[in-house]
Amino acid sequence: MIDVLRASTTIVTALAHGSPRVRPVLEVAEARTCAAAAAGEPAPLLGGERGGLRIEGFDLGNSPLEYTRQRLAGLPVVITTTNGTAALAACGPASAVLVGAIVNRAAVAARARQLAGQLDVKHVHLVCAGTDGVVTEEDLLAAGAILDAAARHAEACGDDLDAAARDAVAGFRAVVETDGHAAPERIAVAFAASRGGRNLVALGMQADLAAAAAIDSLPLVPRLDRDSGWLVADAAAA
């Protein structure tokens, strides 16, 4: 699942910065109930947004910059967002569910390939959350980044991309290939021109664009644990 601005980036960041697990839920009331009912100590933090803004009474919003080691302090997080957690819920029938972003694109590409072999899965779906059911440029860019990383082994593995995937990887390469060492800056500029990026700039959250554009900075792959409903750092990818 990809919701690069910002749920998937934030989930990767939370696990990379010391949270042991992240529970994605659909509704605000469900998040409060889940946090209150979580067995054991310490109690989870509540994170998430509506309309891009932190939900009233929640500990954290949906900015990856809020999810610091100091703030998390090893605590689990229950999170609900406008689009990302809904996209995760839609992935229920999948053999395995991973969370991908620009920040972990190479790690998630490698792990998806590995799991496909282990589970004898023939098709890997990149699910772009979009915004209110509309496909967004930023998520397609992140999908292209993941596919670009996967392409290092594509020929040997016989990958067959559909038209949407080919367009996504071509779009990503068009953004970064001209000046590879400046990839994060170019990605951030592309984010700023996207629907989700414009929304964040309007809210004064443009710093999140640079955080989400930090390519391959967090080599960690969140994976959904079916039994518990929590996202955890995938051990094989750690």
C-alpha positions as CSV (number, residue, x, y, z in Angstrom):
1,M,0.0,0.0,0.0
2,I,1.3,3.4,-1.0
3,D,0.1,6.7,0.5
4,V,3.3,8.6,0.3
5,L,1.8,12.0,1.5
6,R,1.6,10.9,4.2
7,A,0.4,7.7,5.9
8,S,2.8,5.2,4.4
9,T,5.8,7.5,5.0
10,T,4.6,8.1,8.6
11,I,4.1,4.4,9.3
12,V,7.6,3.6,8.1
13,T,9.0,6.4,10.1
14,A,7.2,5.4,13.3
15,L,8.5,1.8,13.1
16,A,12.0,3.0,12.2
17,H,12.1,5.4,15.1
18,G,11.3,2.9,17.8
19,S,7.6,2.2,17.8
20,P,7.2,-1.6,18.1
21,R,3.9,-1.7,16.1
22,V,1.3,0.5,14.4
23,R,-2.4,-0.3,14.3
24,P,-4.2,1.2,11.3
25,V,-7.9,1.7,11.7
26,L,-10.6,3.3,9.7
27,E,-12.5,5.6,12.0
28,V,-11.7,8.1,14.8
29,A,-13.9,6.4,17.3
30,E,-12.4,3.1,16.5
31,A,-8.9,4.5,17.1
32,R,-9.9,5.7,20.5
33,T,-11.5,2.4,21.4
34,C,-8.6,0.4,20.1
35,A,-6.1,2.5,22.1
36,A,-8.1,2.3,25.3
37,A,-8.6,-1.5,24.9
38,A,-5.0,-2.4,24.0
39,A,-3.8,-5.1,26.3
40,G,-0.7,-4.5,28.4
41,E,1.4,-1.5,29.0
42,P,2.4,1.0,27.9
43,A,-0.7,2.4,26.3
44,P,-0.5,3.3,22.6
45,L,-0.2,6.8,21.3
46,L,-3.1,8.0,19.1
47,G,-2.0,9.4,15.7
48,G,-3.8,10.5,12.6
49,E,-5.6,13.3,10.7
50,R,-8.7,14.5,9.1
51,G,-8.4,17.1,6.4
52,G,-4.6,16.9,6.8
53,L,-4.8,18.2,10.4
54,R,-4.3,16.4,13.7
55,I,-7.5,15.0,15.2
56,E,-8.6,16.7,18.3
57,G,-7.3,15.0,21.4
58,F,-4.8,12.8,19.5
59,D,-1.2,12.7,20.6
60,L,0.2,13.0,17.0
61,G,-1.0,14.0,13.6
62,N,0.1,12.4,10.3
63,S,3.3,14.2,9.7
64,P,6.4,11.9,9.7
65,L,8.3,14.8,11.3
66,E,6.2,14.3,14.5
67,Y,7.2,10.7,14.9
68,T,10.6,11.2,16.5
69,R,12.4,8.7,18.7
70,Q,12.0,11.0,21.7
71,R,8.2,11.4,21.1
72,L,7.6,7.7,20.5
73,A,9.8,6.4,23.3
74,G,9.1,2.8,22.3
75,L,5.3,3.2,22.4
76,P,2.9,1.5,20.0
77,V,0.7,3.8,17.8
78,V,-2.9,3.5,16.7
79,I,-3.4,5.5,13.6
80,T,-6.3,6.6,11.4
81,T,-6.0,8.7,8.2
82,T,-8.3,10.0,5.5
83,N,-7.0,7.7,2.7
84,G,-4.1,5.5,3.8
85,T,-5.7,3.4,6.4
86,A,-8.7,2.9,4.1
87,A,-6.4,1.7,1.4
88,L,-4.8,-0.8,3.9
89,A,-8.3,-2.1,4.8
90,A,-9.0,-2.7,1.1
91,C,-5.9,-5.0,0.9
92,G,-7.5,-7.7,3.0
93,P,-7.6,-10.5,0.3
94,A,-3.8,-10.1,-0.4
95,S,-1.4,-13.0,0.6
96,A,0.7,-10.4,2.3
97,V,0.4,-6.7,2.9
98,L,3.4,-4.4,3.0
99,V,3.6,-0.6,3.3
100,G,5.8,1.3,0.7
101,A,7.0,4.8,0.3
102,I,9.9,6.7,-1.2
103,V,11.8,6.4,2.0
104,N,11.9,2.6,1.9
105,R,11.4,2.0,-1.8
106,A,14.4,-0.3,-2.4
107,A,13.7,-2.3,0.8
108,V,10.0,-2.8,0.0
109,A,10.7,-3.8,-3.6
110,A,13.2,-6.4,-2.5
111,R,10.9,-7.8,0.2
112,A,7.9,-8.0,-2.1
113,R,10.0,-10.0,-4.6
114,Q,11.2,-12.3,-1.9
115,L,7.7,-12.9,-0.4
116,A,6.3,-13.5,-3.9
117,G,8.7,-16.3,-4.3
118,Q,8.2,-17.7,-0.9
119,L,4.4,-17.6,-1.2
120,D,4.3,-18.6,-4.9
121,V,2.5,-15.4,-5.7
122,K,2.4,-14.5,-9.4
123,H,1.1,-11.0,-9.2
124,V,2.3,-8.1,-6.9
125,H,-0.1,-5.2,-6.7
126,L,1.0,-1.7,-5.9
127,V,-2.1,-0.1,-4.3
128,C,-2.1,3.7,-4.5
129,A,-4.3,5.2,-1.9
130,G,-5.0,8.5,-3.8
131,T,-7.3,11.1,-2.4
132,D,-11.0,10.5,-1.9
133,G,-11.0,7.8,-4.5
134,V,-9.0,9.8,-7.1
135,V,-5.6,8.7,-8.3
136,T,-2.9,11.2,-7.3
137,E,0.4,12.0,-8.9
138,E,2.4,11.7,-5.7
139,D,1.4,8.0,-5.2
140,L,2.1,7.2,-8.8
141,L,5.5,8.7,-8.3
142,A,6.2,6.6,-5.3
143,A,4.9,3.5,-7.1
144,G,7.4,4.3,-9.9
145,A,10.2,4.6,-7.4
146,I,9.5,1.2,-6.0
147,L,9.3,-0.3,-9.5
148,D,12.5,1.4,-10.5
149,A,14.2,-0.3,-7.5
150,A,12.6,-3.7,-8.5
151,A,13.9,-3.3,-12.0
152,R,17.4,-4.1,-10.9
153,H,16.4,-7.7,-11.0
154,A,13.5,-7.5,-13.4
155,E,15.2,-9.2,-16.4
156,A,16.5,-12.2,-14.4
157,C,13.1,-12.7,-12.7
158,G,11.0,-12.2,-15.9
159,D,8.9,-9.3,-14.6
160,D,6.0,-8.3,-16.8
161,L,4.7,-4.8,-16.0
162,D,1.2,-3.7,-17.0
163,A,0.7,-0.4,-18.7
164,A,0.0,1.6,-15.5
165,A,3.2,0.2,-14.0
166,R,5.3,1.1,-17.0
167,D,3.9,4.6,-17.0
168,A,4.7,5.0,-13.3
169,V,8.3,3.9,-13.6
170,A,8.8,6.1,-16.6
171,G,7.3,9.0,-14.7
172,F,9.7,8.5,-11.8
173,R,12.7,8.2,-14.0
174,A,11.8,11.4,-15.8
175,V,11.8,13.2,-12.4
176,V,15.2,11.9,-11.2
177,E,17.4,10.7,-14.0
178,T,18.7,14.0,-15.2
179,D,20.6,14.6,-12.0
180,G,20.7,11.5,-9.9
181,H,22.5,13.0,-6.9
182,A,19.7,15.6,-6.5
183,A,16.9,13.0,-6.5
184,P,15.4,14.0,-3.1
185,E,15.2,17.6,-4.1
186,R,13.6,16.8,-7.5
187,I,11.1,14.4,-5.8
188,A,10.1,17.1,-3.4
189,V,9.6,19.6,-6.2
190,A,7.4,17.0,-8.0
191,F,5.5,16.4,-4.7
192,A,4.8,20.2,-4.4
193,A,3.1,20.1,-7.8
194,S,0.9,17.1,-7.0
195,R,-2.6,17.2,-5.5
196,G,-1.5,16.0,-2.1
197,G,1.5,18.2,-2.1
198,R,-0.5,21.3,-2.9
199,N,-2.9,20.4,0.0
200,L,0.0,20.2,2.4
201,V,1.6,23.5,1.2
202,A,-1.8,25.2,1.7
203,L,-1.8,23.9,5.3
204,G,1.8,25.1,5.9
205,M,3.2,21.6,6.0
206,Q,5.6,21.8,3.1
207,A,8.4,20.4,5.3
208,D,6.7,17.1,5.1
209,L,7.4,17.0,1.3
210,A,11.2,16.9,1.9
211,A,10.7,14.2,4.6
212,A,8.7,12.1,2.3
213,A,11.2,12.6,-0.6
214,A,14.2,11.2,1.4
215,I,14.7,8.3,-1.0
216,D,15.9,5.0,0.6
217,S,16.6,6.7,3.9
218,L,14.7,4.2,6.0
219,P,15.4,0.6,4.9
220,L,12.5,-0.9,6.9
221,V,9.4,-2.7,5.6
222,P,6.1,-2.6,7.6
223,R,4.1,-5.8,7.2
224,L,0.6,-6.4,8.4
225,D,0.3,-9.2,11.0
226,R,-3.1,-10.8,10.1
227,D,-3.7,-12.3,13.6
228,S,-3.3,-9.0,15.5
229,G,-4.1,-6.4,12.9
230,W,-0.9,-4.5,13.7
231,L,1.8,-3.4,11.3
232,V,5.3,-4.5,12.4
233,A,8.8,-4.2,11.0
234,D,9.2,-7.2,8.8
235,A,12.0,-9.3,10.4
236,A,13.3,-10.6,7.1
237,A,13.7,-7.0,5.8
238,A,15.1,-5.5,8.9
